[in-house]
């Protein structure tokens, strides 16, 4: 039975769980399609303020299912291309979603599983979590945009080592590099991610969305274009109802009530 995506609401937080523990939650087309649809639904639902992506059981996601890869290898390149295009659409949806998306990582996040964590806005990982960029030992290369994401955060040599040697990288090492935001005791990644999601859910959603949009664009824009974008976002947010509420709450020394 292929993996599935389970959805659960906890207050303003939507939890997405990749579920196939027997294969360490490898990806299927059904999971990827459901992930894209879930983010689209979350984007249009004002009651959802934050999304948490996790894996069922003791692992996050081991990437592609090897049996599925073998089947698509027999079917020919177009079959694998379709699968990768869907994966790419999910990665782009995670990046483009105006609401915060957090990864809660236990155990292995390998291949496309690592790529999915990197597409999230923040990563909470258990102390014993392991991240593997590629399957070079199987004669395969990275997918899901991980090389693009990592090369914008780390020196080329560090990323090249991960690509070629395919050695596990620890949560602590990634935290030292500024990629993992928080490291927890094993089994506590989801709980810590949910506490962080609750904090984000209490913030002004328009300002949160602006912050994500600005950061997504910053790396590929010249300074003058980014300055203009920041000006435009700031004015929109200042004159939004939440801008007035935030200022009044600060002056009145009370907690803001954002809409």
TORZA-867889 format. One line per field, with one value per residue: residue number from 1; residue in three letters; x, y, z of N, C-alpha, C in turn. Coordinates in Angstrom, 3 decimals, padded with zeros to 6 digits. Example, Ala and Ser with C-alpha at 12.3 -4.5 7.8 and 13.67 -1.06 7.14 Angstrom:
REM residues 2
seq <- (1:2)
type <- (ALA:SER)
n.xx <- (013.190:012.850)
n.yy <- (-005.690:-002.250)
n.zz <- (007.800:007.080)
ca.xx <- (012.300:013.670)
ca.yy <- (-004.500:-001.060)
ca.zz <- (007.800:007.140)
c.xx <- (013.200:012.900)
c.yy <- (-003.300:000.030)
c.zz <- (007.800:007.870)
This chain:
REM residues 259
seq <- (1:2:3:4:5:6:7:8:9:10:11:12:13:14:15:16:17:18:19:20:21:22:23:24:25:26:27:28:29:30:31:32:33:34:35:36:37:38:39:40:41:42:43:44:45:46:47:48:49:50:51:52:53:54:55:56:57:58:59:60:61:62:63:64:65:66:67:68:69:70:71:72:73:74:75:76:77:78:79:80:81:82:83:84:85:86:87:88:89:90:91:92:93:94:95:96:97:98:99:100:101:102:103:104:105:106:107:108:109:110:111:112:113:114:115:116:117:118:119:120:121:122:123:124:125:126:127:128:129:130:131:132:133:134:135:136:137:138:139:140:141:142:143:144:145:146:147:148:149:150:151:152:153:154:155:156:157:158:159:160:161:162:163:164:165:166:167:168:169:170:171:172:173:174:175:176:177:178:179:180:181:182:183:184:185:186:187:188:189:190:191:192:193:194:195:196:197:198:199:200:201:202:203:204:205:206:207:208:209:210:211:212:213:214:215:216:217:218:219:220:221:222:223:224:225:226:227:228:229:230:231:232:233:234:235:236:237:238:239:240:241:242:243:244:245:246:247:248:249:250:251:252:253:254:255:256:257:258:259)
type <- (UNK:UNK:UNK:UNK:UNK:UNK:UNK:UNK:UNK:UNK:UNK:UNK:UNK:UNK:UNK:UNK:UNK:UNK:UNK:UNK:UNK:UNK:UNK:UNK:UNK:UNK:UNK:UNK:UNK:UNK:UNK:UNK:UNK:UNK:UNK:UNK:UNK:UNK:UNK:UNK:UNK:UNK:UNK:UNK:UNK:UNK:UNK:UNK:UNK:UNK:UNK:UNK:UNK:UNK:UNK:UNK:UNK:UNK:UNK:UNK:UNK:UNK:UNK:UNK:UNK:UNK:UNK:UNK:UNK:UNK:UNK:UNK:UNK:UNK:UNK:UNK:UNK:UNK:UNK:UNK:UNK:UNK:UNK:UNK:UNK:UNK:UNK:UNK:UNK:UNK:UNK:UNK:UNK:UNK:UNK:UNK:UNK:UNK:UNK:UNK:UNK:UNK:UNK:UNK:UNK:UNK:UNK:UNK:UNK:UNK:UNK:UNK:UNK:UNK:UNK:UNK:UNK:UNK:UNK:UNK:UNK:UNK:UNK:UNK:UNK:UNK:UNK:UNK:UNK:UNK:UNK:UNK:UNK:UNK:UNK:UNK:UNK:UNK:UNK:UNK:UNK:UNK:UNK:UNK:UNK:UNK:UNK:UNK:UNK:UNK:UNK:UNK:UNK:UNK:UNK:UNK:UNK:UNK:UNK:UNK:UNK:UNK:UNK:UNK:UNK:UNK:UNK:UNK:UNK:UNK:UNK:UNK:UNK:UNK:UNK:UNK:UNK:UNK:UNK:UNK:UNK:UNK:UNK:UNK:UNK:UNK:UNK:UNK:UNK:UNK:UNK:UNK:UNK:UNK:UNK:UNK:UNK:UNK:UNK:UNK:UNK:UNK:UNK:UNK:UNK:UNK:UNK:UNK:UNK:UNK:UNK:UNK:UNK:UNK:UNK:UNK:UNK:UNK:UNK:UNK:UNK:UNK:UNK:UNK:UNK:UNK:UNK:UNK:UNK:UNK:UNK:UNK:UNK:UNK:UNK:UNK:UNK:UNK:UNK:UNK:UNK:UNK:UNK:UNK:UNK:UNK:UNK:UNK:UNK:UNK:UNK:UNK:UNK:UNK:UNK:UNK:UNK:UNK:UNK)
n.xx <- (000.860:000.691:002.231:000.439:-001.092:-001.850:-004.155:-004.639:-006.213:-005.154:-006.301:-005.380:-003.555:-002.527:-001.755:000.260:000.851:003.126:002.608:003.706:005.031:006.414:008.130:009.705:008.292:008.300:007.884:004.906:002.961:000.393:000.703:002.194:000.452:-001.712:-000.430:000.065:-002.585:-003.503:-002.025:-003.001:-005.650:-005.224:-004.161:-006.360:-008.016:-008.944:-008.902:-006.788:-003.611:-001.011:001.193:002.270:004.616:005.238:006.481:005.068:005.411:008.743:010.341:010.983:010.920:011.959:012.426:012.260:010.451:012.072:011.135:009.133:010.735:012.121:010.006:009.202:011.527:011.483:009.242:010.065:011.719:009.726:007.763:009.100:009.817:007.326:006.645:008.691:008.154:005.744:006.646:008.331:006.418:005.179:007.263:007.590:005.094:005.231:007.183:005.920:003.578:001.668:001.484:003.164:005.241:006.276:008.758:008.745:011.007:011.824:014.109:015.043:015.607:015.749:017.135:014.578:013.042:014.700:014.836:012.200:012.096:013.858:012.445:010.581:009.719:010.834:012.755:012.363:014.092:014.727:017.244:018.563:018.040:018.713:020.051:020.132:021.460:021.662:021.365:023.862:025.385:023.844:024.024:022.540:021.219:020.671:017.306:014.254:015.031:016.971:019.734:019.762:018.656:020.489:022.909:022.569:022.828:025.127:028.750:030.061:031.751:030.974:028.376:028.928:030.261:028.183:026.545:028.165:029.295:027.176:026.729:025.257:024.070:024.042:021.410:022.378:024.669:023.534:022.068:024.147:024.986:022.932:020.620:018.803:016.397:015.722:016.704:015.631:014.807:014.721:011.660:010.247:009.972:007.618:005.987:007.472:007.566:004.847:004.400:005.937:004.504:002.092:002.870:003.503:001.007:-000.375:000.448:000.236:-001.306:-001.017:001.371:003.155:002.977:004.007:006.663:007.623:007.296:008.991:011.529:011.715:012.065:014.342:016.986:017.328:017.090:018.198:019.521:018.094:015.619:014.709:014.537:012.451:010.387:010.210:009.397:006.826:005.458:005.610:004.037:001.501:001.047:001.148:-001.165:-003.071:-005.714:-004.629:-002.188:-002.885:-004.099:-001.926:-000.176:-001.799:-002.189:000.394:000.975:-001.029:-000.220:-001.043:-001.994:-002.016:-004.886:-005.101:-006.574)
n.yy <- (-001.198:002.187:005.165:007.603:010.827:012.229:014.398:016.830:019.004:021.270:023.588:026.605:025.445:023.424:020.109:018.089:014.809:012.578:009.304:006.146:004.112:001.658:001.861:003.925:006.195:006.765:008.552:008.886:009.266:009.888:011.013:013.322:014.725:015.110:016.712:019.083:019.880:020.209:022.408:024.374:024.501:025.310:027.840:029.320:029.254:031.107:030.415:028.750:029.250:028.375:025.757:022.451:020.069:016.647:013.271:009.980:007.910:006.874:008.260:010.935:011.283:009.130:009.781:008.911:005.950:002.921:000.667:001.844:003.522:001.617:000.515:002.726:003.071:000.911:001.627:003.834:007.041:009.212:008.579:008.825:011.493:012.754:012.184:013.557:016.163:016.607:016.428:018.671:020.660:020.491:021.274:023.915:024.882:024.726:026.646:028.915:029.213:031.466:031.256:030.325:027.450:024.692:022.222:019.192:017.093:013.789:011.090:009.800:012.027:011.916:012.259:013.274:013.700:015.229:017.439:018.378:019.296:021.442:023.146:024.110:026.751:026.892:024.636:022.082:019.715:016.422:015.382:013.062:012.997:012.467:013.771:013.361:014.151:013.070:010.111:009.063:006.805:004.891:005.479:007.695:011.080:014.369:015.619:017.604:020.211:020.545:020.998:023.578:025.054:024.564:025.543:028.219:028.719:027.605:027.073:026.135:023.863:022.406:021.646:020.201:018.003:016.757:016.068:014.327:012.353:011.519:011.286:010.975:013.901:015.533:016.767:018.667:019.606:020.837:022.752:024.303:025.390:027.058:026.119:024.275:025.161:024.532:022.081:019.116:016.833:013.344:012.324:014.585:016.492:017.218:018.320:020.567:021.941:022.509:024.268:026.411:026.933:027.806:030.240:031.654:031.644:033.453:035.865:038.750:037.788:038.937:040.399:038.344:036.881:038.784:038.957:036.421:036.454:038.551:037.579:035.312:036.483:038.009:036.983:036.882:039.402:042.741:045.273:047.753:046.998:045.310:047.079:048.675:046.816:046.214:048.738:048.925:046.726:047.450:049.791:048.801:047.035:048.750:050.277:048.361:046.799:045.279:046.501:048.921:047.835:046.501:048.628:050.145:048.238:047.921:050.487:050.624:048.702:045.963:042.651:042.118:041.736:040.204:040.019)
n.zz <- (000.000:-000.931:000.495:002.493:003.063:006.060:007.639:010.190:012.498:014.935:016.795:015.392:013.775:011.107:010.755:008.822:007.978:006.730:005.943:006.168:007.836:007.654:005.489:006.234:005.710:002.891:-000.222:-002.167:-005.176:-004.422:-001.850:-002.466:-004.196:-002.448:-000.579:-002.009:-002.499:000.132:001.037:-000.668:000.189:002.856:002.436:001.590:003.765:006.396:009.039:009.412:010.500:010.524:009.370:009.971:009.041:009.127:009.831:010.132:013.030:013.747:011.972:009.612:006.620:004.093:001.482:-001.988:-002.850:-003.276:-004.649:-006.164:-007.709:-009.215:-010.666:-012.198:-013.589:-015.299:-016.728:-018.097:-018.861:-019.043:-017.091:-014.625:-014.825:-014.654:-011.988:-010.620:-011.426:-010.108:-007.460:-007.483:-007.761:-005.281:-003.573:-004.476:-003.732:-000.941:-000.460:-001.470:-000.039:001.855:004.553:007.611:007.391:009.098:009.715:011.444:012.600:013.057:013.371:010.199:007.484:004.337:001.023:-001.080:001.148:002.828:001.162:001.328:003.991:003.816:002.192:003.882:006.227:008.774:010.815:013.103:014.899:016.127:018.477:017.614:014.917:011.427:008.446:005.000:001.931:-000.740:-002.823:-003.621:-003.258:-004.363:-006.928:-007.629:-007.755:-006.174:-005.584:-005.727:-005.152:-003.153:-003.512:-004.544:-002.420:-000.289:-001.282:-001.119:001.492:002.532:002.210:-000.983:-000.937:001.329:000.639:-001.666:-000.612:000.773:-001.376:-002.945:-001.177:000.335:003.092:006.355:007.993:011.081:013.269:015.053:013.744:011.495:012.832:013.832:011.459:010.930:009.720:010.839:013.203:015.864:018.246:019.710:022.419:021.542:020.075:020.738:018.761:017.341:019.377:020.175:017.761:017.462:019.591:018.709:016.369:017.463:018.553:016.208:015.040:016.531:015.637:013.410:010.495:007.946:008.110:008.675:006.303:004.540:005.416:004.704:001.910:001.175:001.962:000.354:-002.119:-001.881:-002.347:-005.074:-006.070:-006.931:-004.682:-004.821:-005.867:-003.857:-001.712:-002.635:-002.637:000.100:001.038:-000.144:001.001:003.698:003.846:003.085:005.247:007.451:007.085:007.214:009.112:011.148:011.580:012.841:015.133:016.308:016.987:018.736:020.744:021.722:022.705:024.604:026.330:026.200:025.072:021.572:019.371:016.681:013.419)
ca.xx <- (000.000:001.534:002.098:-000.675:-000.921:-002.895:-004.320:-005.237:-006.225:-005.032:-006.503:-005.115:-002.437:-002.819:-000.660:000.312:001.694:003.447:002.398:004.017:006.165:007.183:009.167:010.212:007.482:008.711:006.893:004.102:002.282:-000.790:001.146:002.598:-000.761:-002.460:000.300:-000.210:-003.981:-003.647:-001.491:-003.938:-006.785:-004.780:-003.959:-007.649:-008.765:-008.462:-008.766:-005.473:-002.567:000.312:001.197:003.395:004.818:005.954:006.335:004.484:006.332:010.078:011.103:010.313:010.653:013.163:012.489:011.554:010.335:012.945:010.315:008.504:011.765:012.383:008.862:009.251:012.687:011.019:008.237:010.749:011.953:008.570:007.062:009.848:009.733:006.025:006.733:009.546:007.447:004.787:007.448:008.762:005.253:004.961:008.324:007.257:003.920:005.708:007.885:005.029:002.453:001.848:001.432:004.380:005.270:007.342:009.043:009.053:011.781:012.356:014.742:015.671:015.070:016.726:016.757:013.476:012.600:015.519:014.412:010.953:012.376:014.505:011.427:009.787:010.238:011.641:012.915:012.583:014.581:015.159:018.692:019.100:017.622:019.788:019.683:020.969:021.097:021.506:021.578:025.003:025.867:023.004:024.173:021.492:021.581:019.634:016.092:013.416:015.555:017.860:021.014:019.493:018.457:021.684:023.982:022.302:023.049:026.402:029.805:029.938:032.469:030.165:027.257:029.479:030.531:026.899:026.058:028.992:029.526:025.867:026.864:024.265:024.433:023.237:020.600:023.243:025.529:022.698:021.743:025.334:025.037:021.787:019.562:017.815:016.125:015.683:016.983:014.874:014.961:014.006:010.234:009.626:010.019:006.280:005.508:008.177:007.101:003.493:004.521:006.392:003.383:001.115:003.396:003.347:-000.426:-000.874:000.958:-000.590:-001.033:-000.568:002.780:003.889:003.034:004.922:008.022:008.002:007.400:010.192:012.718:011.768:012.499:015.535:018.238:017.401:016.801:019.168:019.134:017.076:014.329:014.281:014.125:011.120:009.429:010.024:008.574:005.438:004.881:005.474:002.881:000.286:000.848:000.857:-002.541:-003.953:-006.319:-003.724:-001.175:-003.471:-004.291:-000.636:000.340:-002.648:-001.939:001.705:000.835:-001.899:000.422:-001.889:-001.716:-002.822:-005.880:-005.022:-007.639)
ca.yy <- (000.000:003.384:006.088:008.545:012.050:012.415:015.796:017.021:020.384:021.584:025.024:027.293:024.761:022.248:019.144:017.171:013.674:011.575:008.077:004.785:003.836:000.468:002.274:005.201:007.262:007.139:009.360:008.345:010.338:010.263:011.925:014.594:015.401:015.543:017.818:020.291:020.263:020.661:023.764:025.254:024.668:026.096:029.222:030.000:029.107:032.107:029.816:028.103:030.270:027.776:024.365:021.641:018.854:015.644:011.899:009.080:006.989:007.260:008.920:012.000:010.806:008.559:010.146:008.068:004.514:002.255:-000.177:002.748:003.949:000.513:000.393:003.825:002.826:-000.005:002.315:004.797:008.373:010.092:008.275:009.447:012.942:013.194:012.118:014.638:017.429:016.753:016.759:020.064:021.506:020.513:022.116:025.307:025.246:024.951:027.932:030.025:029.325:032.693:030.940:029.627:025.996:024.175:020.790:018.526:015.973:012.694:010.040:010.073:012.901:011.564:012.540:014.231:014.031:016.364:018.568:018.917:020.085:022.687:024.012:024.681:028.025:026.624:023.200:021.586:018.351:015.665:015.271:011.931:013.055:012.426:014.360:012.843:014.936:012.338:008.667:008.856:005.432:004.069:006.000:008.684:012.460:015.066:016.115:018.410:021.551:020.628:021.605:025.022:025.635:024.484:026.368:029.595:028.823:027.017:027.082:025.100:022.648:021.635:021.053:019.189:016.811:016.080:015.508:013.225:011.273:011.075:010.913:011.635:015.110:015.548:017.958:019.658:020.232:021.743:023.891:025.146:026.082:027.954:025.542:023.777:026.229:024.038:020.658:018.662:015.442:012.442:012.178:015.865:017.470:017.726:019.168:021.847:022.622:023.018:025.463:027.485:027.241:028.592:031.617:032.265:031.788:034.617:037.081:039.287:036.936:039.716:040.721:037.080:036.582:039.743:038.571:035.265:036.858:039.371:036.733:034.451:037.253:038.815:036.435:037.014:040.784:043.766:045.991:048.789:046.338:044.815:048.251:049.053:045.808:046.423:049.949:048.643:045.851:048.187:050.694:047.971:046.486:049.849:050.726:047.224:046.863:044.686:047.485:049.792:047.062:046.244:049.854:050.477:047.272:048.219:051.716:050.321:047.649:044.778:041.723:042.459:040.774:040.318:039.352)
ca.zz <- (000.000:-000.976:001.613:002.433:003.833:007.049:008.046:011.513:012.959:016.351:016.849:014.126:013.128:010.286:010.808:007.695:008.361:005.713:006.704:005.713:008.725:007.262:004.532:006.749:005.113:001.538:-000.922:-003.264:-005.911:-003.643:-000.786:-003.056:-004.662:-001.261:000.032:-002.796:-002.264:001.520:001.138:-001.354:001.098:004.004:002.007:001.461:005.013:007.346:010.368:009.468:010.595:010.431:008.918:010.437:008.244:009.914:009.386:011.132:013.685:014.196:010.922:008.860:005.257:003.474:000.073:-002.952:-002.615:-004.247:-005.524:-007.121:-008.654:-010.137:-011.563:-013.167:-014.458:-016.344:-017.546:-018.960:-018.296:-018.836:-015.845:-013.532:-014.996:-014.116:-010.535:-010.153:-011.637:-009.008:-006.280:-007.621:-007.501:-003.834:-003.023:-004.787:-002.934:000.424:-000.443:-001.825:000.902:002.632:005.979:008.024:007.302:009.940:009.637:012.713:012.069:013.866:012.583:008.901:006.439:003.300:-000.357:-001.200:002.502:003.229:000.332:001.862:005.192:003.402:001.597:004.971:006.714:009.962:011.045:014.464:014.705:017.298:018.638:016.856:013.513:010.450:007.168:003.918:000.759:-001.989:-002.829:-004.500:-003.106:-005.241:-008.281:-007.865:-007.447:-005.412:-006.235:-004.850:-004.897:-001.996:-003.885:-004.694:-001.082:000.543:-001.828:-000.711:002.930:002.930:001.199:-002.006:-000.573:002.281:-000.098:-002.570:000.199:001.025:-002.635:-003.431:-000.209:000.843:004.503:007.212:008.722:012.303:013.539:015.709:012.742:010.705:013.690:013.841:010.165:010.833:008.892:011.799:014.165:017.238:018.430:020.866:022.814:020.628:020.337:021.109:017.672:017.031:020.474:020.115:016.542:017.704:020.436:017.819:015.475:018.225:018.632:014.892:014.769:017.262:015.000:012.319:009.336:006.788:008.306:008.539:004.873:003.920:005.753:003.905:000.505:001.012:002.056:-000.832:-003.289:-001.627:-002.870:-006.531:-006.459:-006.538:-003.468:-005.041:-006.032:-002.541:-000.937:-003.100:-002.176:001.539:001.184:-000.505:002.027:004.960:003.755:003.119:006.593:008.373:006.926:007.472:010.447:012.125:011.915:013.858:016.355:016.924:017.593:019.885:021.810:022.308:023.494:025.732:027.135:026.215:023.967:020.390:018.889:015.237:012.682)
c.xx <- (000.890:001.280:000.924:-000.351:-002.117:-002.954:-005.042:-005.170:-006.058:-005.104:-006.294:-004.013:-002.939:-001.588:-000.796:001.313:001.878:003.446:002.628:005.225:007.014:008.297:009.845:009.576:008.025:007.552:006.164:003.462:001.052:-000.424:001.458:001.384:-001.579:-001.770:000.064:-001.627:-004.175:-003.133:-002.401:-005.148:-006.415:-004.638:-005.277:-008.491:-008.190:-008.261:-007.454:-004.409:-001.165:000.162:002.436:003.443:005.675:005.820:005.758:005.571:007.681:010.901:010.270:009.926:011.960:013.247:011.723:011.549:011.124:012.171:009.609:009.494:012.066:011.247:008.885:010.467:012.305:010.031:008.876:010.845:010.706:007.831:007.769:009.800:008.429:006.056:007.558:008.900:006.430:005.513:007.880:007.616:004.973:006.009:008.015:006.052:004.307:006.387:006.927:003.888:002.649:001.831:002.693:004.217:006.493:007.519:009.377:009.696:012.240:013.058:015.330:014.873:016.057:016.206:015.684:012.887:013.380:015.102:013.141:011.194:012.976:013.530:010.533:010.475:011.135:011.661:013.180:012.957:014.974:016.674:019.291:018.651:018.844:019.264:020.667:020.523:020.819:021.675:022.736:025.534:025.041:023.127:023.146:021.932:020.435:018.423:015.346:014.014:016.523:019.182:020.872:019.394:019.760:022.793:023.773:022.548:024.458:027.458:029.636:030.576:031.670:029.009:027.765:029.780:029.247:026.364:026.837:029.068:028.248:025.947:025.801:024.859:023.505:022.436:021.455:024.141:024.736:022.258:022.926:025.484:023.853:020.634:018.447:017.642:016.155:015.950:016.352:015.301:014.220:012.549:009.514:009.561:008.644:005.791:006.174:007.747:005.710:003.517:004.984:005.274:002.330:001.577:003.201:001.877:-001.011:-000.421:000.030:-000.309:-000.555:000.918:003.655:004.055:003.992:006.374:008.506:008.195:008.666:011.462:012.841:012.354:013.891:016.791:018.414:017.148:017.969:018.627:018.015:015.688:013.804:013.838:012.725:010.058:009.157:009.155:007.099:004.758:004.647:004.241:001.576:000.013:000.548:-000.606:-003.548:-004.524:-005.391:-002.591:-001.662:-003.639:-002.971:-000.071:-000.463:-002.397:-000.616:001.622:000.015:-001.377:-000.494:-001.515:-002.572:-003.796:-005.965:-006.130:-007.079)
c.yy <- (001.240:004.281:007.033:009.764:012.211:013.888:015.862:018.492:020.423:023.097:025.635:026.619:023.538:021.350:018.184:016.071:012.727:010.223:006.818:004.318:002.642:000.801:003.571:006.378:007.732:007.834:008.561:009.524:010.818:011.246:013.299:015.392:015.928:016.707:019.133:020.794:020.812:022.081:024.775:025.542:025.543:027.570:030.000:029.938:030.067:031.540:029.055:029.189:029.698:026.312:023.683:020.367:017.888:014.279:011.047:008.218:007.625:008.008:009.998:011.498:010.350:008.852:009.195:006.598:003.767:001.321:000.664:003.241:002.856:000.365:001.493:003.700:001.884:000.676:003.344:006.180:009.241:009.844:008.916:010.960:013.482:013.220:013.280:016.007:017.670:017.104:018.216:021.034:021.601:021.408:023.592:025.781:025.511:026.310:029.104:030.213:030.558:032.468:030.158:028.107:025.518:022.685:020.290:017.193:015.033:011.726:010.530:011.076:012.785:011.908:013.607:014.587:015.205:017.608:019.209:019.741:021.439:023.658:024.643:025.935:027.859:025.115:022.954:020.117:017.720:015.530:014.181:011.917:013.086:012.917:013.886:013.496:014.078:010.841:008.339:007.427:004.457:004.532:007.046:010.049:013.155:015.434:017.002:019.750:021.678:021.298:023.120:025.693:025.677:025.398:027.844:029.806:028.419:027.201:025.911:023.785:021.779:020.935:019.960:017.892:016.035:015.410:014.255:012.059:010.732:010.583:011.633:012.852:015.209:016.836:019.049:020.367:021.216:022.947:024.851:025.935:027.027:027.422:024.954:024.829:025.769:022.540:020.220:017.256:014.556:012.255:013.474:016.880:018.057:018.673:020.540:022.637:023.212:024.247:026.656:027.909:028.079:030.043:032.341:032.531:033.007:035.935:037.531:038.500:037.699:040.061:039.475:036.729:037.518:039.354:037.399:035.649:037.662:038.527:035.811:035.192:037.847:038.302:036.690:038.446:041.697:044.578:046.990:048.172:045.833:045.967:048.700:048.086:045.961:047.652:049.640:047.763:046.611:049.081:049.911:047.493:047.576:050.244:049.574:047.372:046.295:045.632:048.438:049.079:046.824:047.459:050.218:049.531:047.555:049.452:051.452:049.216:046.449:043.887:042.114:041.352:040.923:039.524:038.463)
c.zz <- (000.000:000.236:001.391:003.281:004.753:007.448:009.379:011.875:014.472:016.476:015.481:013.314:012.362:010.301:009.634:008.029:007.188:006.404:005.876:006.522:008.309:006.274:004.963:006.021:003.769:000.825:-001.989:-003.982:-005.144:-002.534:-001.362:-003.523:-003.493:-000.573:-000.690:-002.520:-000.856:001.689:000.447:-000.472:002.281:003.642:001.969:002.733:006.048:008.737:010.527:009.450:010.390:010.027:009.486:009.607:009.040:009.257:010.505:011.756:013.986:013.152:010.245:007.477:004.631:001.984:-000.811:-002.555:-003.686:-005.171:-006.570:-008.154:-009.674:-011.144:-012.619:-014.083:-015.598:-017.288:-018.473:-018.339:-018.115:-017.527:-014.660:-013.630:-014.422:-012.591:-009.983:-010.360:-010.531:-007.710:-006.325:-007.345:-006.006:-003.161:-003.272:-003.970:-001.482:000.536:-000.632:-000.842:001.782:004.143:006.378:007.915:008.076:009.694:011.032:012.362:013.174:012.916:011.281:008.072:005.289:001.912:-000.425:000.159:003.067:002.444:000.876:003.120:004.817:002.760:002.654:005.504:007.933:010.187:012.521:014.327:016.022:017.293:017.770:015.399:012.598:009.104:006.099:002.622:-000.469:-001.775:-003.765:-004.418:-003.933:-006.693:-008.639:-007.355:-006.711:-006.263:-005.256:-004.448:-003.746:-002.335:-004.013:-003.325:-000.303:000.038:-001.505:000.778:003.356:001.849:000.234:-001.581:000.394:001.568:-001.028:-001.827:000.466:-000.230:-003.014:-002.450:000.400:002.278:005.335:007.918:009.929:012.424:014.174:014.702:011.898:011.531:013.744:012.557:009.973:010.012:009.753:012.885:015.616:017.246:019.745:021.276:021.809:021.059:020.625:019.978:017.374:018.117:020.427:018.880:016.752:018.612:019.610:016.872:016.189:018.353:017.306:014.574:015.455:016.631:013.875:011.044:008.111:006.903:008.175:007.064:004.154:004.179:004.919:002.440:000.250:001.044:000.849:-002.034:-003.131:-002.327:-004.363:-007.011:-006.125:-005.361:-003.729:-005.220:-004.692:-001.642:-001.345:-002.626:-000.681:001.803:000.937:000.544:003.329:004.942:003.823:004.545:007.616:008.307:006.963:008.884:011.506:012.509:012.996:015.187:017.066:017.625:018.837:021.053:022.501:023.208:024.744:026.633:027.336:025.046:022.776:020.031:017.369:014.567:011.587)
